[in-house]
Amino acid sequence: MSLNKPVVQVTRKLPETIETRMMELFETRLNIDDRAMTREELIAAVAKIDVLVPTVTDRIDAEVINAAGDRLKLIASFGTGIDHVDLNAARARGIVVTNTPGVLTEDTADMTMALILAVSRRLGEGERLVRSGEWHGWTPTSMLGLRLHGKRLGIIGMGRIGSALARRARGFGLSVHYHNRRPVHHELEAELDATYWESLDQMLARMDILSINCPHTPATYHLLSARRLRLIRKQAILINTARGETVDQAVLTQMLIAGELAGAGLDVYEHEPAVPPQLLKLENVVLLPHIGSATLEGRIDMGEKVIINIKTFIDGHSPPDRVVEGP
Ligand code: 8YV
């Protein structure tokens, strides 16, 4: 593509510095009031633009992609997970797709560790108790939690975020285990002092804490199926800062209600922004509104990656964070 000022549609409000730079560089259509674009608005928009900058809240499926005009050549997504874009449909139309990997690793690992601490030490419950005015003072046996030091953490997906979590976990005295399609490089495995499990089933049955850190792909949809969830020890806790679709949420909810799992920390859900109402009533569950990467620094870094991807592409080069190659 060789366009001086491509028409770029941004679907959500981005940090101001990013929006301003995009206005300088491109013919940018911003979403100032930050209302999610409807399907009809998306379909109408893609017909007349060169670049689409969607986020996780936009479903860029085959219908949207097929409504694109010939000039739409790049989908530069704002975020790392790319499961909201139909990559096959983009490939078939010769549209390049990019994401923003690497810049939200530390923030998401921090939030995963925060959820591990919150669930094991009952932070949500304690905070609610104090705010309710019903706290009547210290007792030796009230609000007892799970000691982290010496426990086993099983990381499902040892990519960038999984490795960053492992580094933090070691500082808390957790022993690190992981399941991945392949073992990580032996130097990294030694640095993290991590134990590899080829069999997810076997790892699930032995851990005190499990954390999902893999992307959502067709292969990881309901990776934690009903059968696998039932392999987890009753005393264990489950943390998910990846994607809700990696877990059978209905079964997880039932297990938490029935006390077949000690607790859960969830930042993501299967049908966001819907959260199963039964979860809202449970004390042993900490629920967050998909804020794993929500730091100002992270959002600016993500925006800068989007700009670099668009700029390199319009200058005729291959953008650094290609997920789909294009023609
Ligand atoms: C982002 C995320 O905020 O990047 C991801 O994969 O899940 C989030 O942390 C979101 O995707 C922005 O579109």
Boltz pocket constraint, residues with backbone or C-beta under 6 A from the ligand:
constraints:
  - pocket:
      binder: B
      contacts: [[A, 54], [A, 55], [A, 56], [A, 57], [A, 78], [A, 79], [A, 80], [A, 81], [A, 82], [A, 104], [A, 241], [A, 242], [A, 290], [A, 291], [A, 292], [A, 293], [A, 294]]
      max_distance: 6.0
